[in-house]
Amino acid sequence: MVKIRCKLNYHELKTNKITIFAKGVRDGVFNNNPPFTAPTVTLAALQSVIDDYSAKYDDFKLHTASQSEVDDARDLLMAELDLIRPYIDTVANGNATIISLAGFEPTKGNSSTVIKPIQPIGVTLERGIQDQLVAECAAIPGADSYGAVLVAEPLPSWFVINGFGQVVIQQGNNPAPAPIPPSAPTPGSIGGILDLTKTRKKKFSNLQTGVTYYVYFWAMNAGGVSPLSDAVSKKVIEL
């Protein structure tokens, strides 16, 4: 079976389209760790050849650089991209989503089994407008959508989402409910919100002033559902 890999069509790009493509690879690889933890080229080296080609091409349009100088700069840029391409193929292991994340176009072929996303990281929880908290997590490679739950007290350790997206509660084995903390909402106020929209950015409104809320994220794709993220908390204050 032919495994999906990075296309070589960037070798056919001309003029400033080469620069646009190379910048996409730069941003895709060096802004996403994980999964690209140890690229085979450095950011400085890639940026240097991008800048050199861009400058030579601009000079050529102004008739201050020759076609051969532009071609030489293009060859150096292509060589740098050719160095990093096998690394992307290795990391992706046939996953077209990861190849696209790196800025390359995936070939047609047989994709390897979709791997469920890793635990969300980079979770933030900030105050928005009055009685609102805004949560977000870092982009997770291969994730198609994100869920989040905001609660007025930390989730108990037995609360987990399994790989099928199900919350499983073992009857009779759970610890006794924890006492309601001082920050818990008063009767009638919001004690929790489950957000099932697909985006990474979540807005929770009409929250109780003075209550500390905790947010947890999970990520999903065809391969399954990630573990819950670590909790991040923030108190709602009156603006």
C-alpha positions in Angstrom: 0.0 0.0 0.0 1.2 3.5 -0.8 1.4 5.7 2.3 0.4 9.4 2.2 3.5 11.6 2.0 4.4 15.3 1.3 3.9 16.2 -2.3 6.8 17.5 -4.3 4.7 20.0 -6.2 6.5 22.9 -4.5 9.4 22.3 -6.9 7.1 23.7 -9.7 6.3 27.0 -8.0 7.5 30.2 -9.6 8.0 33.8 -8.5 6.7 34.9 -5.1 4.6 31.7 -4.7 7.7 30.0 -3.6 8.1 32.5 -0.7 4.5 32.1 0.3 4.8 28.3 0.4 8.1 28.4 2.3 6.6 30.8 4.9 3.7 28.4 5.3 6.1 25.5 6.1 8.1 27.8 8.5 4.9 28.7 10.4 3.5 25.2 10.3 6.6 23.4 11.6 8.0 25.9 14.1 4.7 27.0 15.6 3.5 23.5 16.3 5.4 21.6 19.0 4.1 18.9 19.3 4.1 17.2 16.9 7.2 18.8 15.4 9.6 18.6 18.3 13.0 18.2 16.5 12.9 19.6 12.9 15.9 18.7 10.8 16.5 22.4 9.8 16.7 25.4 12.1 14.2 28.3 12.0 17.2 30.6 11.4 18.5 28.6 8.5 15.1 28.4 6.8 14.3 32.1 7.4 17.7 33.0 5.9 17.1 31.3 2.6 13.5 32.6 2.5 14.8 36.2 2.9 17.6 35.7 0.4 15.3 34.4 -2.3 12.7 37.1 -1.6 15.3 39.8 -1.8 16.8 38.4 -5.0 13.4 38.1 -6.7 12.5 41.7 -5.7 15.9 42.9 -7.1 15.3 41.0 -10.3 12.0 42.8 -10.8 13.9 46.1 -10.3 16.5 44.9 -12.8 19.2 45.0 -10.2 19.7 41.2 -10.0 20.2 38.6 -12.8 18.1 35.6 -13.5 21.0 33.3 -12.5 21.2 35.0 -9.0 17.4 34.4 -8.5 17.8 30.7 -9.7 20.7 30.2 -7.3 18.7 31.6 -4.3 15.7 29.4 -5.4 17.9 26.3 -5.4 19.1 27.0 -1.9 15.5 27.5 -0.7 14.4 24.2 -2.3 17.4 22.4 -0.8 16.3 23.5 2.7 12.7 22.4 2.0 13.9 19.1 0.7 15.8 18.6 4.0 12.8 19.1 6.2 10.3 17.1 4.0 11.5 13.6 5.0 11.2 14.6 8.7 7.6 15.7 8.1 6.9 12.3 6.4 8.4 10.5 9.4 6.4 12.4 12.0 3.1 12.2 10.0 3.5 8.5 9.3 0.8 8.7 6.7 -1.5 11.2 8.5 -2.6 13.8 5.9 -3.7 16.2 8.7 -0.2 16.4 10.1 1.3 16.9 6.7 -1.1 19.8 6.0 -0.3 21.2 9.5 3.4 21.4 8.4 2.4 23.5 5.3 2.9 20.7 2.8 0.2 19.2 0.5 -0.4 15.5 1.2 -0.3 13.0 -1.7 -3.2 10.6 -2.4 -2.8 7.1 -0.9 -3.7 5.0 2.0 -3.7 6.8 5.3 -2.6 5.1 8.4 -5.1 4.5 11.2 -6.2 7.8 12.6 -4.7 8.3 16.0 -6.8 10.0 18.7 -5.6 13.5 19.8 -3.2 14.0 22.7 -4.3 15.7 25.9 -5.0 19.4 25.2 -2.4 21.8 26.5 -2.0 25.5 26.6 -5.4 26.0 28.3 -6.2 29.6 29.2 -9.1 31.1 31.0 -9.6 34.9 30.9 -12.2 37.3 32.1 -14.4 38.7 29.3 -17.3 41.1 29.6 -19.3 41.3 32.8 -20.1 37.8 34.2 -18.2 36.1 31.4 -15.1 33.9 31.1 -13.4 33.0 27.8 -11.4 29.8 27.5 -9.1 28.5 24.8 -6.5 25.7 24.3 -3.6 25.2 22.0 -4.3 23.7 18.6 -3.9 19.9 18.9 -2.5 18.0 15.8 -5.1 15.9 14.1 -8.0 17.2 16.2 -11.2 17.9 14.3 -13.1 19.5 17.2 -12.9 20.5 20.8 -15.2 20.3 23.8 -15.0 21.9 27.2 -16.7 21.9 30.5 -16.7 24.8 33.0 -17.6 23.9 36.6 -17.7 25.7 39.9 -15.5 23.1 41.7 -12.8 20.7 40.5 -14.0 17.5 38.8 -13.5 14.4 41.0 -10.7 12.1 40.0 -13.1 9.4 38.9 -14.7 11.7 36.3 -13.0 10.7 33.0 -14.0 10.7 29.3 -13.1 7.4 27.6 -11.7 7.1 24.1 -15.2 6.8 22.7 -16.3 10.2 24.2 -18.3 8.7 27.0 -18.3 9.7 30.7 -18.1 6.4 32.7 -19.2 6.5 36.3 -18.6 3.3 38.3 -21.6 2.8 40.6 -20.7 2.1 44.2 -16.9 2.7 43.7 -17.0 6.5 43.7 -15.9 8.4 46.8 -18.4 10.4 48.7 -19.2 13.8 47.2 -16.8 16.5 48.4 -18.2 19.3 50.6 -19.3 22.3 48.6 -16.4 24.7 48.6 -16.9 28.3 49.8 -16.6 29.5 46.2 -19.5 27.4 44.9 -22.4 29.2 43.4 -25.5 30.1 45.4 -28.7 28.1 44.7 -30.2 29.2 41.3 -26.8 30.3 39.8 -24.8 28.4 37.2 -22.8 25.6 38.6 -21.4 24.3 35.3 -21.6 24.6 31.5 -20.9 21.9 28.9 -19.7 23.4 25.6 -20.0 21.0 22.6 -19.3 23.5 19.9 -16.3 22.5 17.7 -14.1 25.5 18.1 -11.1 25.9 20.5 -12.4 29.2 21.8 -15.2 28.9 24.3 -17.3 31.8 25.9 -19.2 31.1 29.1 -21.7 33.8 30.1 -24.1 34.7 33.0 -21.7 33.4 35.6 -21.9 34.1 39.3 -19.7 37.0 40.6 -17.3 35.9 43.2 -17.2 32.2 42.2 -14.1 30.5 41.0 -14.7 28.3 38.0 -12.6 25.5 36.5 -12.4 24.7 32.9 -11.3 21.3 31.2 -10.8 20.7 27.5 -10.8 17.6 25.4 -10.1 17.1 21.6 -11.8 14.7 19.2 -11.3 13.2 15.7 -12.2 10.0 13.9 -9.7 8.1 16.0 -11.3 8.9 19.3 -11.3 11.4 22.2 -8.3 12.7 24.1 -8.0 12.7 27.9 -9.2 15.7 29.7 -6.8 18.6 30.0 -5.5 19.8 33.4 -7.8 22.3 35.0 -7.3 26.0 34.8 -9.3 28.3 37.1 -10.4 31.9 37.3 -12.7 33.9 39.7 -15.5 35.9 38.2 -15.2 39.5 39.5 -17.5 42.5 39.1 -16.2 44.9 36.4 
